[in-house]
Amino acid sequence: MGRLIFLLLLPIFVFASHVQSFKWKDGESFLTFLERKKLPLTLFYNLDEEDQKLTEDIPYNANCQMLISSKNSINQILIPINDELQLQIYLSPKKRYSMRVIPIVSETYKEVLYTQITSAPYDDILRTTGSKNLASTFVRMFKGRVNFKKDLKAGDPLVIVYEQKYRLGKPFSMPEVSGAMIEIAGKRYSLYRHKDGNIYDEKGAQFEKFIFKSPMRNARITSGFTKRRYHPVLHRYRAHLGVDYGARSGTPILATGDGRVSFVGTSRGYGKTTKIRHSNGLISLYAHQKSFKSGLSNGSSVKQGEVIGYVGSSGLSSGPHLHFGMYSGSTPIDPLSVMKKKTEGFSGKEYKVFVAIRSKLDQIFNEKLRTKPMKHRGNDFQDVYYVDKNTFKVEAF
Ligand SMILES: [Zn+2]
């Protein structure tokens, strides 16, 4: 009997195509990936400069999928570039590989996390949700306000209200936190996101200790940050994961904030590039440089406004300019969103709007604290889908 079942199952197992998930390796270039998978390198060389540069922004650990045919050949690969766009490599009916940039089909869910401290907020949030992005966002929000190392005790509660994007059934990209609280020795510390996108404390004072400055004097922005844009002439999806500043070759580039140099070197797309890791965890990137400031190396500490290099056109660049990027982990964010001026609190009508947002979030915090804290979410993200190469539609597989 056992043997009969084996024989019946075998053909299905052998001939069914299947989906393999894999993570993008840290430091892997798109070309070495193609080589490793024995895919034609023309997939890369046929891309135009903008798209070639995009391949350098594939976040490490990005969740990728590969559809393997019954004959064990690769039918389709999906590689997310950011939370809006992905690269799709697919086998055409003529059995040739093609590639294009297509939108990511995602769903956004509102979620509330309530857990209690057992060791440290970062570890507890990570253990409960599995999300490093959520854990680091929470810690960054409270940095400078609460000393987690000194004051926290086991059992102290924390609540986070946030929106999370899901792709192919799995959480991805940065969560958007709308409110968070933590109680330490019976004292509650809360933060709220106002309509303007900034984070405020209970009194409506803007809580952002870290303000970045423009990487250039007399800055002139020639191209802004966009995760997804449809080019009406090229009929293609594009992304620009930074801000371009037009400037003459040789113009000094300034550190946007205090920090430590985490990279000085050259890449194919971005050319001569410097990266600085800042104390709030964000990483700024300065690309297409003509030259680096002499003496600058990995680990050098820099002050806000300090010259770190000079504008040029190295890498894939059509003329002298600075490409300025900002990253949270490996996720690109709009540099201008962290270069806002500090506001002086709210007045009249605006304050009323804030009070409404605050009381709604306080209500969620209080409701949660009356329930049982989450221990572990469990794994319910096992569904597998693939994207139909003609319609972009996600289909159950
Ligand atoms: Zn650029």
Boltz pocket constraint, residues with backbone or C-beta under 6 A from the ligand:
constraints:
  - pocket:
      binder: B
      contacts: [[A, 223], [A, 240], [A, 242], [A, 243], [A, 244], [A, 322], [A, 323], [A, 324]]
      max_distance: 6.0
